[in-house]
Amino acid sequence: MNLTSIGIIGAGQMGSGIAYVCAASGYKVKLYDIDSKLINIALEKINKNLSYQLKIKNINQTEKEAAFSLVEPINNLRKLSSVDLIIECVIENKQIKSDIYQELEKYLKKEAVVATNTSSLSISNLASTFIRPNKFIGIHFMNPPHMTNLIELIKGDLTDNNTLNIARQFVSSLDKKCVISKDSPAFIVNRILIPMINEAIYALHEGVADVNSIDQALKLGANHPMGPLELADFIGLDTCLYILQTLYTETSNEKYKPCPLLVQYVDKGLLGKKTGKGFYKH
């Protein structure tokens, strides 16, 4: 399939970032959300990113305007009937995702591929709620999509090779690299990254060192661009907790048990950058 149009469901942090990456790569993008405020915020973010590219002279004014014009905000899933690839980016709730897939079934063209950007849910389980599981795949962008070069591709039990090949071509067209992961809890990156963050929180919880020392140790000692606690704030402490809970529930392995301090922060609404405070003030 020659992809020309992308539908993105969910205009939050990931959805808006993916929309920007796709539009900057020349795709027509239909960005769906039921919340008009989120749509407006997403459009502002996309315009801001394009303005930055203009400022550093990666693009000119004409190219900026052309890319921004490729993004069409929509509030009805029916308007996705003509797109080639749909990427669902809503919250990590299987029922909400399943309801969206079932609604989509009414409108999609036969050859359309549906992908989820889930960071931890089973692709096979999600695909089981979709009428065409062979056309369903995990396309997991890292956060933020425009600053990371990797995308994880995850086949479900019934995902066919043609769907995988379309996903590979899509990733390549964005000038990014892909890795193929088994449909296993949290896939590759988060299975390794989030437990490391959890261990850093345990180190803080047990008084091994303070926040700055823990982050400095990893930045200078392991050459990490961002310390684990700073990264946790950026990802969202609620997201970190959710992924750990998924890993712990799916594997029953104690090494994935969330640190009590992480649970306390989330219970208090201290979620990191999104709320203005987590391990740091933002």
C-alpha atoms as one frame of an Amber mdcrd trajectory, in Angstrom:
protein
   0.000   0.000   0.000   1.214   3.503  -0.819   0.483   5.428   2.369  -0.591
   9.033   1.883  -2.925   9.738   4.801  -2.756   9.051   8.525  -5.541   9.176
  11.079  -4.593   9.810  14.695  -7.049   9.149  17.491  -6.270  11.151  20.603
  -4.757  14.645  20.599  -2.824  14.394  23.845   0.927  14.446  24.331   1.642
  11.438  22.117  -1.101  12.035  19.556  -0.055  15.631  18.925   3.599  14.607
  18.695   2.879  11.845  16.198   0.670  14.199  14.177   3.561  16.664  13.945
   6.048  13.987  12.853   3.657  12.704  10.177   2.796  16.152   8.812   6.474
  17.134   8.766   7.086  14.015   6.662   4.447  15.026   4.122   1.461  12.954
   5.219  -2.076  14.262   5.276  -3.124  13.931   8.917  -6.607  13.761  10.393
  -6.333  14.382  14.131  -9.358  13.203  16.117 -10.397  14.018  19.650 -13.738
  14.604  21.332 -12.150  17.378  23.423 -11.872  20.566  21.356  -9.515  22.112
  23.932  -7.070  19.243  23.454  -7.292  19.682  19.697  -6.477  23.383  19.999
  -3.544  22.692  22.328  -2.288  20.027  19.901  -2.439  22.443  16.965  -0.522
  25.030  18.991   2.178  22.446  19.782   2.447  21.412  16.137   2.745  25.035
  15.036   5.347  25.684  17.752   7.455  22.727  16.608   7.261  23.863  12.996
   8.170  27.408  14.031  11.252  26.063  15.768  12.264  24.195  12.612  11.842
  27.464  10.715  13.922  29.332  13.305  16.857  26.931  12.986  16.457  27.030
   9.189  15.596  23.362   8.684  12.549  24.520   6.708  11.402  27.754   5.066
   8.159  29.667   5.610   6.424  28.000   2.655   7.338  24.532   3.925   6.148
  25.420   7.425   2.773  26.565   6.155   2.464  23.536   3.871   3.173  21.103
   6.713   0.730  22.789   9.090  -1.984  22.773   6.420  -1.710  18.977   6.231
  -3.204  18.605   9.728  -6.992  18.501   9.765  -8.687  18.457  13.183 -11.819
  16.287  13.298 -14.384  15.318  15.937 -16.120  12.436  14.160 -14.563   9.014
  13.508 -16.600   8.816  10.307 -14.114  11.260   8.764 -11.382   8.602   8.991
 -13.081   6.530   6.287 -10.537   7.484   3.624  -7.263   7.187   5.564  -4.673
   4.458   4.984  -3.331   4.064   8.515  -4.964   4.873  11.842  -2.869   5.222
  14.997  -4.820   5.103  18.252  -3.220   7.118  21.072  -5.848   7.234  23.826
  -5.302   6.413  27.513  -4.151   2.951  28.574  -7.607   1.500  29.121  -8.547
  -1.615  27.178 -12.279  -0.934  27.259 -11.932   2.607  25.916  -9.625   1.393
  23.165 -11.954  -1.501  22.291 -14.957   0.811  22.062 -13.036   2.985  19.602
 -12.040  -0.008  17.441 -15.622  -1.215  17.270 -16.815   2.232  16.223 -14.029
   2.462  13.630 -15.125  -0.795  12.017 -18.193   0.948  10.632 -16.184   3.420
   8.578 -12.757   2.050   7.623 -11.897   1.137   4.071 -11.058  -2.523   3.533
  -7.293  -2.146   3.182  -6.787   0.290   6.083  -4.364  -0.683   8.848  -5.141
   0.092  12.481  -2.319   0.544  14.982  -2.176   1.226  18.691   0.486   3.311
  20.384   0.027   1.448  23.675   3.136   1.327  25.833   2.308  -1.917  27.606
  -1.032  -3.567  26.739  -1.148  -6.849  24.817  -1.539  -6.315  21.076  -3.253
  -9.694  20.653  -5.784  -8.875  23.372  -6.566  -5.500  21.829  -6.766  -7.020
  18.339  -9.304  -9.578  19.566 -11.833  -6.749  19.884 -11.278  -5.611  16.278
 -13.066  -7.203  13.319  -9.841  -7.449  11.267  -7.091  -8.591  13.668  -4.816
  -9.356  10.706  -4.786  -5.598   9.959  -3.947  -4.638  13.545  -0.446  -3.904
  14.894   1.394  -2.097  17.665   3.315   0.996  16.537   4.863   2.333  19.721
   6.487   5.747  19.391   8.898   6.866  22.085   8.235  10.115  23.935   8.563
  12.758  22.571   8.001  11.402  19.044   9.865  14.210  17.258  13.008  13.863
  19.388  13.432  10.085  19.444  14.568   7.935  16.541  13.105   4.569  17.552
   9.683   3.010  17.051   8.744  -0.428  18.386   6.619  -2.628  16.113   4.642
  -5.400  17.778   2.708  -8.094  15.928  -0.333  -9.682  17.494  -1.019 -13.403
  17.087  -3.038 -12.751  13.927  -1.194  -9.748  12.463  -0.225 -10.647   8.889
   3.141  -9.969   7.284   1.675  -7.427   4.869   0.545  -5.307   7.818   4.007
  -5.564   9.359   5.601  -4.531   6.068   3.300  -1.507   5.793   4.298  -0.509
   9.333   7.986  -0.913   8.473   7.592   1.281   5.390   5.777   3.891   7.452
   8.573   4.012  10.040  11.191   4.309   7.310   9.274   7.169   5.670   9.546
   9.114   8.944  13.326   8.668   8.831  13.218   6.566  11.995  14.397   3.082
  12.914  12.238   0.212  14.105  12.755  -2.831  16.281  10.387  -5.789  16.311
   9.189  -6.920  19.713   7.337 -10.012  20.811   3.884  -9.251  22.212   5.189
  -9.285  25.777   4.288  -6.912  28.646   5.823  -3.438  28.092   7.680  -4.714
  24.978  11.422  -3.851  24.884  12.161  -0.270  25.902   9.718   0.096  28.786
  10.434  -3.392  30.102  14.040  -2.286  30.647  13.587   1.447  31.279  10.691
   1.581  33.747  12.158  -0.957  36.228  15.370   1.110  36.172  13.327   4.193
  37.066  11.574   2.186  39.790  14.949   1.168  41.238  16.036   4.817  41.261
  12.874   5.669  43.205  13.664   2.852  45.641  17.145   4.359  46.098  15.511
   7.691  46.974  12.909   5.994  49.201  15.594   4.099  51.142  17.776   7.176
  51.605  20.662   6.022  49.434  20.960   9.518  47.940  18.894  12.605  47.172
  17.153  13.345  43.875  19.965  15.406  42.365  22.654  12.908  43.340  20.773
   9.958  41.856  20.222  11.774  38.577  23.775  13.112  38.424  25.137   9.620
  39.076  23.360   8.188  36.035  24.022  11.177  33.787  27.734  11.332  34.519
  28.425   7.725  35.474  26.404   5.998  32.764  26.349   8.813  30.184  22.555
   9.047  30.274  21.254  12.314  28.763  18.624  12.569  31.508  18.580  11.174
  35.034  15.975   8.496  35.890  13.955  10.695  38.240  13.944  13.611  35.816
  12.890  11.181  33.107  10.116   9.806  35.324   8.763  13.343  35.724   8.896
  13.816  31.955   7.118  10.511  31.212   4.554  11.036  33.959   4.674   9.228
  37.296   1.187   7.847  36.692   2.367   6.324  33.411   5.422   4.805  35.109
   3.195   3.332  37.808   0.735   1.942  35.273   3.472   0.188  33.290   4.958
  -1.302  36.468   1.535  -2.509  37.579   1.010  -4.120  34.174   4.398  -5.848
  34.336   3.788  -7.004  37.916   0.278  -8.267  37.173   1.259 -10.057  33.966
   4.446 -11.689  35.292   3.900 -11.952  39.082   7.582 -11.081  39.379   8.512
  -9.122  42.508  11.186  -7.175  40.637   8.407  -5.184  38.957   6.598  -4.262
  42.185   6.149  -0.461  42.261   8.079   1.427  44.913   5.730   2.692  47.683
   7.108   6.208  47.186   5.979   6.182  43.547   2.497   5.094  44.637   2.415
   7.902  47.227   3.370  10.538  44.662   0.686   9.385  42.239  -1.952   9.235
  45.002  -1.108  12.851  45.876  -1.421  13.934  42.243   2.299  14.684  41.941
   2.694  13.298  38.442   5.701  15.243  37.193   5.863  17.778  34.396   2.174
  17.443  33.478   1.083  18.661  36.949   3.991  21.013  37.620   5.539  18.905
  40.360   6.939  15.421  40.834  10.473  14.739  41.929  11.205  18.236  40.606
   9.236  21.477  40.335   8.421  22.380  36.718
